Amino acid sequence: MSLRKTPLSKQHIELGAKMVDFAGWEMPIQYSSIISEHKSVRETAGIFDVSHMGQIFVRGPDVVKFLSYITTWNMERQKDGDCRYCHILNEKGQIIDDTIVYTINPNECLLVPNASKIIEIRDWLLAHSNEFNVTIQDLSDLYFCLALQGPEAPRLLGQHLNTSVNSFQLKKSSDVIVSGTGYTGELGCEIIGPLDQIEFHWEALLDMGAIPIGLGARDTLRLEKGYLLSGQDFKGSETTLETNYAWVIDWDHDFIGREALMSQKKTKYSKLSGILLEDRGVLRPGCPVFYNNTKVSELTSGSLSPMLRKGIGLSYLDLDIDSKITLEVRGKHLNARVVRTPFL
């Protein structure tokens, strides 16, 4: 089965990008080097083609009630123009996907699921919408998404669209949505609009000085901030509490998975924890984690932090902060400790 391509595939190749298979899409992993691209986002501004992400619109008089039931957040607390990161759970409290809900108005919201979860989330919404007066439209094939991230991103956005947007807020002009969201922990925005407009926005922002960034730096950027990666930090059996993301839950409303999480709160369970390597080395997902010479877990995520110049990772552990552990890397045991995220 051939890989899907975004409308910018030709431009990525012309820019020298190394293309890889990501969730069934041919995507740029890097243009120059992951470290240089990473630093460009932390120090200036980078632009990502993330058009593989989904765009599912939910409309109707019961939108707020429906999405409050479907997600971990009470959407009645949202105002027009608010964006909210939350989880979509099954009845066991396990994460199906993490998503951002864009409240366009009381009768219209946009969900942006991960690329590998678009169909599953669409079907989940449809399967649980019978008792609500809503319509669900998956328009993922008709929309692009570009992420402009970094300290210089607000200035470039102002130059490009003569607008500004606050963190986790959105502005909608005609059929283009600009939101103060991203996956890097930096200032910036994401621009979502019809596919035929993507080249205009991409080329304009590159001409203004934005650096093209691949998925490799996107991964190291999000890991430095301790952000979850779908399919890696959670694969379908982990709950929101286990990922250490209880802050995305509004307990004062009814939602799918609430009872299971309420029960889990009363028990002891491992939580996704940050790991900082104290010896020299590069961490990778799957590295075994040892405590008192006994294997207790594996890394779900791991890499070298370009800013800290140290190995960092995530793992499900039942250990206190500052606990001393070792990681098996290429047959050697390297010293590390448990830390709070974000790393940076």
MOFEN-V708284 format. One record per pair of residues at least 24 apart in sequence whose ideal C-beta (glycine too) atoms are under 7 Angstrom apart, sorted by the first residue. I is the first residue (numbers start at 0). GAP is how many residues later the second one is. D is the distance in Angstrom with one decimal. If there is no record, write none. Layout:
i=I gap=GAP d=D
i=I gap=GAP d=D
This chain:
i=5 gap=43 d=5.5
i=5 gap=45 d=4.1
i=5 gap=46 d=6.6
i=6 gap=137 d=6.7
i=6 gap=188 d=5.6
i=6 gap=191 d=5.1
i=6 gap=192 d=6.9
i=7 gap=41 d=5.0
i=7 gap=190 d=6.2
i=7 gap=194 d=5.9
i=10 gap=191 d=6.7
i=11 gap=37 d=7.0
i=14 gap=197 d=5.6
i=16 gap=197 d=6.2
i=21 gap=30 d=7.0
i=21 gap=193 d=5.9
i=22 gap=29 d=6.4
i=22 gap=92 d=4.1
i=22 gap=93 d=4.1
i=24 gap=27 d=4.3
i=24 gap=90 d=6.2
i=26 gap=25 d=6.4
i=26 gap=188 d=5.5
i=27 gap=186 d=4.2
i=27 gap=187 d=6.7
i=28 gap=185 d=4.8
i=28 gap=186 d=5.2
i=28 gap=187 d=4.8
i=29 gap=184 d=4.1
i=29 gap=186 d=4.6
i=29 gap=187 d=6.9
i=30 gap=181 d=5.1
i=30 gap=183 d=5.8
i=33 gap=182 d=4.0
i=33 gap=183 d=5.0
i=33 gap=186 d=6.2
i=34 gap=271 d=4.6
i=36 gap=174 d=6.7
i=36 gap=176 d=4.7
i=36 gap=177 d=6.3
i=36 gap=180 d=3.9
i=37 gap=179 d=4.3
i=37 gap=182 d=5.2
i=37 gap=183 d=6.0
i=37 gap=268 d=4.4
i=38 gap=267 d=6.1
i=39 gap=110 d=6.9
i=39 gap=171 d=4.2
i=39 gap=173 d=6.8
i=40 gap=108 d=5.2
i=40 gap=109 d=4.6
i=40 gap=143 d=5.5
i=40 gap=145 d=5.9
i=40 gap=172 d=6.0
i=40 gap=176 d=6.6
i=40 gap=180 d=5.8
i=41 gap=108 d=7.0
i=41 gap=144 d=6.7
i=41 gap=265 d=6.1
i=42 gap=108 d=6.9
i=43 gap=106 d=5.5
i=43 gap=107 d=6.7
i=43 gap=108 d=4.9
i=43 gap=167 d=6.8
i=44 gap=103 d=6.5
i=44 gap=104 d=6.9
i=44 gap=105 d=3.7
i=44 gap=107 d=3.9
i=44 gap=108 d=4.7
i=44 gap=111 d=5.6
i=44 gap=164 d=6.9
i=44 gap=165 d=5.0
i=44 gap=166 d=6.9
i=45 gap=103 d=5.7
i=45 gap=104 d=5.5
i=45 gap=164 d=6.3
i=45 gap=165 d=4.7
i=45 gap=167 d=3.8
i=46 gap=99 d=6.0
i=46 gap=100 d=7.0
i=46 gap=101 d=5.3
i=46 gap=158 d=5.2
i=46 gap=159 d=6.8
i=46 gap=163 d=4.1
i=46 gap=165 d=6.0
i=46 gap=166 d=6.5
i=47 gap=98 d=6.8
i=47 gap=99 d=4.2
i=47 gap=101 d=7.0
i=47 gap=165 d=5.1
i=47 gap=170 d=6.0
i=48 gap=97 d=6.2
i=49 gap=95 d=4.9
i=49 gap=97 d=5.3
i=50 gap=93 d=4.4
i=50 gap=94 d=5.3
i=50 gap=147 d=6.8
i=51 gap=63 d=4.0
i=52 gap=59 d=5.4
i=52 gap=61 d=6.8
i=52 gap=62 d=5.8
i=52 gap=92 d=5.2
i=53 gap=58 d=6.0
i=53 gap=59 d=4.3
i=53 gap=61 d=6.8
i=53 gap=64 d=3.8
i=53 gap=67 d=6.9
i=53 gap=86 d=4.3
i=54 gap=55 d=6.2
i=54 gap=57 d=6.2
i=54 gap=84 d=5.2
i=54 gap=85 d=5.1
i=54 gap=88 d=4.3
i=54 gap=137 d=6.4
i=55 gap=55 d=4.6
i=55 gap=57 d=6.6
i=55 gap=65 d=6.6
i=55 gap=66 d=5.8
i=55 gap=69 d=6.8
i=55 gap=80 d=6.6
i=55 gap=81 d=7.0
i=55 gap=82 d=5.1
i=56 gap=51 d=6.8
i=56 gap=53 d=5.5
i=56 gap=80 d=4.6
i=56 gap=82 d=6.0
i=57 gap=51 d=5.0
i=57 gap=53 d=6.7
i=57 gap=67 d=6.9
i=57 gap=76 d=5.5
i=57 gap=78 d=5.5
i=58 gap=48 d=6.0
i=58 gap=49 d=4.8
i=58 gap=75 d=6.6
i=58 gap=76 d=5.2
i=59 gap=47 d=6.2
i=59 gap=73 d=5.0
i=59 gap=74 d=3.8
i=59 gap=75 d=5.5
i=60 gap=46 d=6.2
i=60 gap=72 d=5.1
i=61 gap=70 d=4.1
i=61 gap=71 d=4.3
i=61 gap=72 d=5.2
i=62 gap=43 d=6.9
i=62 gap=44 d=5.7
i=62 gap=45 d=6.6
i=62 gap=46 d=5.4
i=62 gap=71 d=5.7
i=63 gap=42 d=6.3
i=64 gap=67 d=6.3
i=65 gap=63 d=6.3
i=65 gap=66 d=4.1
i=65 gap=68 d=5.0
i=66 gap=34 d=6.0
i=66 gap=42 d=5.9
i=67 gap=185 d=5.5
i=67 gap=187 d=6.6
i=68 gap=185 d=6.5
i=68 gap=186 d=5.6
i=68 gap=187 d=6.5
i=69 gap=55 d=6.5
i=69 gap=58 d=6.3
i=69 gap=186 d=6.5
i=70 gap=30 d=6.4
i=70 gap=184 d=6.5
i=71 gap=168 d=6.1
i=71 gap=176 d=5.2
i=71 gap=177 d=4.6
i=71 gap=178 d=6.9
i=71 gap=183 d=5.9
i=72 gap=175 d=6.6
i=72 gap=177 d=5.2
i=73 gap=176 d=4.2
i=73 gap=178 d=6.6
i=73 gap=179 d=3.9
i=74 gap=26 d=6.8
i=76 gap=173 d=6.9
i=77 gap=25 d=4.3
i=78 gap=24 d=6.9
i=79 gap=25 d=5.3
i=80 gap=88 d=5.4
i=80 gap=89 d=5.4
i=81 gap=86 d=6.8
i=81 gap=87 d=6.6
i=82 gap=85 d=4.5
i=82 gap=86 d=6.5
i=82 gap=87 d=5.6
i=82 gap=96 d=5.3
i=82 gap=98 d=5.5
i=84 gap=163 d=6.2
i=85 gap=162 d=5.0
i=86 gap=153 d=5.0
i=86 gap=158 d=7.0
i=86 gap=161 d=5.5
i=87 gap=33 d=6.5
i=87 gap=36 d=6.8
i=88 gap=151 d=6.7
i=88 gap=167 d=5.6
i=88 gap=168 d=3.2
i=89 gap=166 d=6.8
i=89 gap=167 d=6.2
i=90 gap=165 d=6.1
i=90 gap=166 d=6.1
i=90 gap=169 d=6.6
i=91 gap=165 d=6.8
i=91 gap=168 d=5.0
i=92 gap=146 d=4.3
i=92 gap=147 d=6.7
i=92 gap=164 d=4.0
i=92 gap=167 d=3.5
i=92 gap=168 d=4.3
i=92 gap=171 d=6.3
i=93 gap=142 d=6.1
i=93 gap=143 d=5.7
i=93 gap=144 d=6.4
i=93 gap=145 d=5.6
i=94 gap=139 d=4.7
i=94 gap=143 d=5.9
i=94 gap=144 d=6.8
i=94 gap=145 d=6.1
i=94 gap=148 d=6.9
i=95 gap=24 d=6.5
i=95 gap=25 d=6.8
i=95 gap=28 d=6.2
i=96 gap=24 d=5.5
i=96 gap=133 d=6.0
i=97 gap=130 d=5.9
i=97 gap=132 d=6.3
i=99 gap=81 d=5.8
i=101 gap=68 d=5.4
i=101 gap=75 d=6.6
i=101 gap=77 d=6.2
i=103 gap=68 d=6.0
i=113 gap=116 d=4.3
i=115 gap=114 d=6.8
i=115 gap=115 d=5.8
i=116 gap=113 d=6.3
i=141 gap=52 d=6.4
i=141 gap=53 d=6.0
i=142 gap=49 d=5.8
i=142 gap=50 d=6.6
i=142 gap=51 d=6.5
i=142 gap=52 d=6.5
i=143 gap=49 d=6.2
i=143 gap=51 d=5.2
i=143 gap=54 d=3.9
i=144 gap=45 d=5.9
i=144 gap=47 d=5.0
i=145 gap=44 d=6.9
i=145 gap=45 d=4.8
i=145 gap=55 d=5.7
i=145 gap=56 d=6.3
i=146 gap=35 d=5.4
i=146 gap=36 d=6.9
i=146 gap=41 d=6.8
i=146 gap=43 d=4.9
i=147 gap=40 d=5.3
i=147 gap=41 d=5.4
i=147 gap=43 d=6.8
i=147 gap=57 d=6.1
i=147 gap=62 d=6.2
i=148 gap=33 d=4.8
i=148 gap=35 d=4.5
i=148 gap=37 d=4.9
i=148 gap=39 d=3.6
i=149 gap=36 d=5.1
i=149 gap=37 d=6.8
i=149 gap=38 d=6.1
i=150 gap=35 d=6.7
i=150 gap=36 d=5.8
i=152 gap=34 d=5.4
i=152 gap=35 d=3.8
i=152 gap=36 d=6.4
i=153 gap=33 d=5.7
i=155 gap=49 d=6.1
i=155 gap=52 d=5.1
i=155 gap=53 d=6.9
i=155 gap=54 d=5.9
i=156 gap=32 d=5.6
i=158 gap=49 d=5.7
i=159 gap=44 d=5.5
i=159 gap=45 d=5.9
i=159 gap=48 d=6.5
i=164 gap=24 d=5.4
i=182 gap=35 d=6.3
i=182 gap=39 d=5.0
i=182 gap=44 d=6.2
i=183 gap=37 d=4.2
i=183 gap=38 d=6.6
i=184 gap=36 d=6.9
i=184 gap=39 d=7.0
i=184 gap=40 d=3.7
i=184 gap=157 d=6.7
i=218 gap=84 d=6.8
i=219 gap=83 d=5.2
i=219 gap=85 d=7.0
i=219 gap=86 d=6.1
i=222 gap=78 d=5.5
i=222 gap=80 d=5.6
i=222 gap=89 d=6.2
i=223 gap=81 d=5.4
i=223 gap=83 d=6.3
i=223 gap=88 d=6.9
i=223 gap=118 d=6.6
i=223 gap=119 d=5.1
i=223 gap=120 d=4.3
i=224 gap=117 d=4.4
i=224 gap=119 d=6.7
i=225 gap=48 d=6.0
i=225 gap=115 d=2.7
i=225 gap=116 d=4.6
i=225 gap=117 d=6.6
i=228 gap=72 d=6.0
i=231 gap=53 d=6.2
i=231 gap=68 d=5.7
i=231 gap=69 d=5.9
i=232 gap=39 d=6.3
i=232 gap=67 d=4.6
i=232 gap=68 d=5.8
i=232 gap=81 d=5.9
i=238 gap=25 d=6.1
i=240 gap=24 d=6.7
i=240 gap=28 d=6.8
i=241 gap=27 d=5.8
i=241 gap=28 d=6.5
i=241 gap=29 d=6.0
i=241 gap=30 d=6.6
i=241 gap=74 d=6.6
i=242 gap=29 d=4.9
i=243 gap=27 d=4.5
i=243 gap=28 d=4.8
i=267 gap=50 d=7.0
i=269 gap=46 d=4.3
i=269 gap=47 d=5.6
i=269 gap=48 d=4.6
i=270 gap=45 d=6.8
i=271 gap=42 d=5.5
i=271 gap=44 d=5.5
i=272 gap=41 d=7.0
i=272 gap=42 d=6.0
i=272 gap=44 d=4.6
i=272 gap=46 d=6.8
i=272 gap=65 d=5.2
i=273 gap=40 d=6.4
i=273 gap=64 d=6.9
i=273 gap=65 d=4.5
i=273 gap=66 d=6.0
i=273 gap=67 d=4.1
i=273 gap=69 d=6.1
i=274 gap=24 d=7.0
i=274 gap=37 d=6.8
i=274 gap=38 d=4.4
i=274 gap=39 d=6.8
i=274 gap=40 d=5.7
i=274 gap=61 d=5.3
i=274 gap=63 d=6.2
i=274 gap=64 d=7.0
i=275 gap=34 d=6.3
i=275 gap=36 d=6.0
i=275 gap=60 d=6.2
i=275 gap=61 d=5.9
i=275 gap=63 d=4.7
i=275 gap=67 d=6.8
i=276 gap=33 d=5.7
i=276 gap=34 d=3.2
i=276 gap=35 d=7.0
i=276 gap=50 d=6.7
i=276 gap=57 d=6.0
i=276 gap=59 d=4.7
i=277 gap=57 d=4.6
i=277 gap=58 d=5.7
i=277 gap=59 d=6.4
i=278 gap=55 d=4.1
i=278 gap=56 d=5.0
i=280 gap=30 d=5.3
i=280 gap=48 d=4.9
i=280 gap=53 d=5.0
i=281 gap=29 d=5.8
i=282 gap=28 d=4.2
i=282 gap=29 d=6.8
i=282 gap=30 d=4.5
i=282 gap=44 d=6.6
i=282 gap=46 d=6.8
i=286 gap=26 d=6.9
i=286 gap=40 d=5.0
i=286 gap=41 d=6.2
i=286 gap=42 d=5.9
i=287 gap=39 d=7.0
i=287 gap=40 d=4.3
i=288 gap=26 d=5.1
i=288 gap=28 d=7.0
i=288 gap=36 d=5.8
i=288 gap=38 d=6.0
i=289 gap=35 d=6.2
i=289 gap=36 d=4.7
i=289 gap=38 d=6.8
i=289 gap=43 d=6.7
i=290 gap=28 d=6.3
i=290 gap=32 d=6.9
i=290 gap=34 d=5.1
i=304 gap=38 d=6.1
i=304 gap=39 d=6.9
i=306 gap=37 d=5.5
i=307 gap=35 d=6.3
i=307 gap=36 d=6.4
i=311 gap=31 d=5.0
